[in-house]
Amino acid sequence: RNAADTTTRNKYNITMIPRETSYHTRPRKTTTATTSTHHNRKYQKLRISLAILLTLTLSLLSILLDIDLPLPSSRTSLRRSLQTAPKLRYLGRSHSALLPYAHHNLRRIKLLDDSATPLFWHIPKSGGTTAKRLYDCFGLTLANRLGADPRYGLHDKEEIVVFHPFDSSSSNNDNDGDDNAREHSSSNNSNNSSRNNAKFVNVDTTTQEGILRAERLGLVPSRKADIIFSSDVYFASDHLFDESHRGTILALFRQPIDRLVSKFYYLQTATWERTYRPEWKDMSLLEWAEKVNGDENFLVKKIVGKKLREEVDLGDLIVAREVVQKTFVVGLMEDMEESVRRFNVVLGIDDVGDERNRGCMEEFFGKHQEEEEVKQEKEASKETNAD
C-alpha cells in the first residue's frame, strides 16, 4: 500500500507536508504594513461616523428641548457639527436653513418681484450715504433718520406721511445739525430742483425705537416708502416685514480694513454724527485698532442679531453666509457703479432710458463707460486716418 501511494505521488508530483508543519499547525505570517493601514482606515471611518451621529443626536435634542448642548471636542466631529448644527437648529423651527426673520420675512433672490419692499442695509463707511443721495436724486420716497426730525413737525403724527423737507422756504435753514440734511446740501447743490423734490416718510428707521414706531404705524403695508435705509438689518427685517409683506435686502460691502480705517478718521471730525469721537484725534491708528476698536466680526453679529459685546463662532458665520447668499442683493463699494445698476434692476429703475435717472448716474459716476470707449475708438480712428 505504501509502495502504491508512493508511485501515485511521484506520478502526479504531489509533495507530502510533514505532520509537525501541516497547515493546521504552521505558524502564521507576520501582518504586513498594508493590512495594518487598512484596519486603521476602517477604524478612522468608524470614528468619523460615530462623531457625526453624536453631533446629529445632540443637535436634534437641542431643537426638541430648546437648549444648547455641548458639541463634541474632536477636530473631525467639531468640523462636522459646525456645518450641520446651526442649520439643524433653525431647520426644526422654520423648515429652512435660514434664520427665522430671513425665512419668513425676506424674499428669496430667485423669487424677487415688485411686491417686496427694498431695505438698504447701511453698513457704516461702505457707500450708504452715496446710495441715499442717489436714490433721492431718482425721486424715490425714502425712510431713514431725517423723516422723524422734530423740525418738520411730523415726528409725532400717528400715521405715515410723505413730505418734502427741502422746499425753497426751508432749504437755507434746515441743514445745520443733521447728517441727512447735510448730505443733501453738499450733494445736490448742482441740482436744486432734484433736492427740492426729495421725499421722505415721517419715521426714523435708523434706531430700534424708530423701527418699532414704523412697525406700529404700518410703514411697509402702507407702501408709501420706496426704499428703507437702516443700519440694523436684523431688527428692521424682523419688525418691519412679515410673510404677507416681505422685504428685499440691498447691501454694499467694503473691504473690512479699509472700512475701519475710514471710520477712524471720519468720526474724528463728524460733529453731526451720534458717534462723533473727537478724542480719537490724539490716538494713532494702531493704538485705536488695538485698544478701542470694537468692530470685531461686526457684520456677522448684525446679521444674526447679536450685540457687539457678544461672541460669535464659526456656526454664526455659516448662518450669516446662508442669509446673505439666499436673501441679499449684494454690491461692492469697490465697484459701486455696477453695484448700483444691479440694485436698479431689482428696483425697476431705468437708469439708461430715463433722462433724469441717467443724469443722476452721470452726476455721481460720470459718463457711461460705453460712451468713453466709443470716444476713445473715434479718436483712435481719426489718428489712424491722419497717418
Secondary structure by P-SEA (a helix, b strand, c coil): caaaaaaaaaaaccccccccccccccccccccaaaaaaaaaaaaaaaaaaaaaaaaaaaaaaaaacbbbbccccaaaaaaaaacaaaaaaaacccccccccccccccccccccccbbbbbbcccccaaaaaaaaaaaabbbbbcccccccccccccccbbbbbbccccccccccccccaaaaaaaacccccaaaaaaccccccccccaaaaaaaaaacccccccccbbbbcaaaaaaaccccccbbbbbbbbbccaaaaaaaaaaaacccccccccccccccccaaaaacccccccaaaaaaaacccccccccaaaaaaaaaaaacccccccccccaaaaaaaaaaacccccccaaaaaaaaaaccccaaaaaaaaaaaaaaaaaac
